[in-house]
Amino acid sequence: MPAPPSTIRKRADFLAANRGLRVARPGFVLLAHPNGGRGKRFGITVTKKVGNAVVRNRMKRRFRELLRAALPERGLADHDHVLIGRDGGIERDFTALSAELDEALARAAAGKGDRRRPPHRGPRRKGGRPAKALA
C-alpha cells in the first residue's frame, strides 16, 4: 500500500501551488504543482465567500476524505495538490465530487489544465488610473 499523502501547512507552498496546473470543476478547483521530490502532498482552502465556519469546515472534512482516498493511487508523484472549495461544492453529492476529483487528477496527469483568467483590476477612473479606495 502506498504511503499516505502529507499535508501542506506553509503559506509559501500554497502560493507556489497557485503557479501550477489548474483544473476547475463545479465543486472545486484543483491545483497541481511539482514540489521538488517531497512526495504527494495536499492542501485545502475554502474562503469565507463559501459560507459560515460550519459550512467551510464541513467542506474541508469532505475534501480531506476525498484526497486521502484518491491521492495514493491517482495523485501525481512528487506534486502538491491543493483543492480550493467553490460555492456549490457543499451541496454536491459525495460520489459526484469523487468522480470530479478522479477526472481532475486524470486531466492534471495528462498536463491538460484550464486557461487562466486575466487578473481583476477593479474600477477605472477617467484617464485610465485606478479609483481610490473608499475606506
C-alpha positions as CSV (number, residue, x, y, z in Angstrom):
1,M,0.0,0.0,0.0
2,P,1.4,3.4,-0.9
3,A,2.3,5.9,1.8
4,P,-0.4,8.3,2.8
5,P,0.0,11.8,1.4
6,S,1.2,14.5,3.8
7,T,-0.4,17.9,4.3
8,I,0.8,21.3,3.2
9,R,0.9,23.8,6.0
10,K,3.1,26.7,4.9
11,R,1.6,29.7,3.0
12,A,4.6,29.7,0.7
13,D,3.7,26.2,-0.5
14,F,0.1,27.3,-1.2
15,L,1.3,30.3,-3.2
16,A,3.7,28.1,-5.1
17,A,0.9,25.7,-6.0
18,N,-1.0,28.6,-7.4
19,R,1.6,28.8,-10.2
20,G,1.0,25.2,-11.2
21,L,-1.6,23.5,-13.3
22,R,-5.2,24.5,-12.6
23,V,-8.2,22.2,-13.3
24,A,-11.7,23.7,-12.4
25,R,-14.7,21.6,-11.6
26,P,-18.2,22.6,-10.4
27,G,-17.4,21.9,-6.7
28,F,-13.7,22.8,-6.5
29,V,-10.6,23.9,-8.3
30,L,-7.6,21.5,-8.2
31,L,-4.1,23.0,-8.3
32,A,-1.1,20.7,-9.0
33,H,2.5,21.8,-8.8
34,P,5.8,19.9,-8.7
35,N,7.3,20.1,-5.2
36,G,10.9,19.0,-5.8
37,G,10.8,15.4,-4.5
38,R,8.7,15.9,-1.3
39,G,6.2,13.2,-2.3
40,K,2.5,13.5,-2.7
41,R,1.2,16.4,-0.5
42,F,-2.2,18.0,-0.3
43,G,-3.8,21.2,1.0
44,I,-7.3,22.5,1.2
45,T,-8.6,26.1,1.2
46,V,-12.1,27.3,1.5
47,T,-12.8,31.1,1.5
48,K,-15.3,33.0,3.5
49,K,-17.3,33.6,0.3
50,V,-18.4,30.0,0.5
51,G,-20.3,30.2,3.8
52,N,-20.0,30.4,7.6
53,A,-17.5,28.4,9.6
54,V,-19.7,25.4,10.0
55,V,-20.2,25.1,6.2
56,R,-16.5,25.7,5.5
57,N,-15.3,23.1,8.0
58,R,-17.8,20.5,6.6
59,M,-16.5,21.2,3.1
60,K,-12.9,20.8,4.3
61,R,-13.7,17.5,6.0
62,R,-15.3,16.2,2.8
63,F,-12.3,17.3,0.7
64,R,-9.8,15.8,3.1
65,E,-11.6,12.4,2.9
66,L,-11.7,12.6,-0.9
67,L,-8.0,13.4,-1.2
68,R,-6.9,10.7,1.3
69,A,-8.8,8.1,-0.7
70,A,-7.8,9.3,-4.2
71,L,-4.2,10.6,-3.9
72,P,-2.3,7.4,-3.0
73,E,-3.3,5.7,-6.3
74,R,-4.2,8.5,-8.7
75,G,-2.2,11.5,-7.4
76,L,0.8,12.9,-9.3
77,A,4.1,11.8,-7.8
78,D,6.2,14.5,-6.1
79,H,3.4,17.1,-6.6
80,D,1.5,19.4,-4.3
81,H,-2.3,19.0,-4.8
82,V,-4.5,21.9,-3.5
83,L,-8.3,21.9,-3.5
84,I,-10.0,25.3,-3.5
85,G,-13.6,25.0,-2.4
86,R,-16.3,26.6,-4.6
87,D,-19.7,27.9,-3.6
88,G,-21.7,24.9,-5.0
89,G,-19.4,22.3,-3.5
90,I,-21.2,21.7,-0.3
91,E,-24.5,20.8,-1.9
92,R,-22.8,18.3,-4.3
93,D,-23.2,14.6,-3.8
94,F,-20.0,12.9,-2.4
95,T,-19.9,10.4,-5.2
96,A,-20.2,13.2,-7.7
97,L,-17.3,15.0,-6.0
98,S,-15.3,11.9,-6.1
99,A,-15.9,11.4,-9.8
100,E,-15.0,15.0,-10.4
101,L,-11.7,14.6,-8.5
102,D,-10.8,11.5,-10.4
103,E,-11.4,13.4,-13.7
104,A,-9.5,16.4,-12.5
105,L,-6.5,14.2,-11.4
106,A,-6.5,12.5,-14.8
107,R,-6.5,15.8,-16.6
108,A,-3.7,17.1,-14.4
109,A,-1.7,13.9,-15.1
110,A,-2.1,14.5,-18.8
111,G,-1.0,18.1,-18.4
112,K,-4.3,19.5,-19.5
113,G,-5.0,22.4,-17.3
114,D,-7.7,25.1,-17.7
115,R,-7.0,28.5,-19.1
116,R,-6.1,31.1,-16.5
117,R,-8.4,34.2,-16.2
118,P,-6.8,37.6,-16.5
119,P,-6.3,39.4,-13.2
120,H,-9.1,41.6,-12.0
121,R,-8.0,45.2,-12.0
122,G,-11.0,46.9,-10.3
123,P,-12.9,50.0,-11.4
124,R,-11.1,52.6,-13.5
125,R,-11.4,56.4,-13.4
126,K,-11.4,58.7,-16.3
127,G,-7.8,59.0,-17.5
128,G,-7.0,55.3,-17.0
129,R,-6.0,55.5,-13.4
130,P,-7.4,53.1,-10.7
131,A,-10.1,54.6,-8.5
132,K,-9.2,55.5,-4.9
133,A,-10.3,53.1,-2.2
134,L,-13.4,54.4,-0.3
135,A,-12.3,53.1,3.1
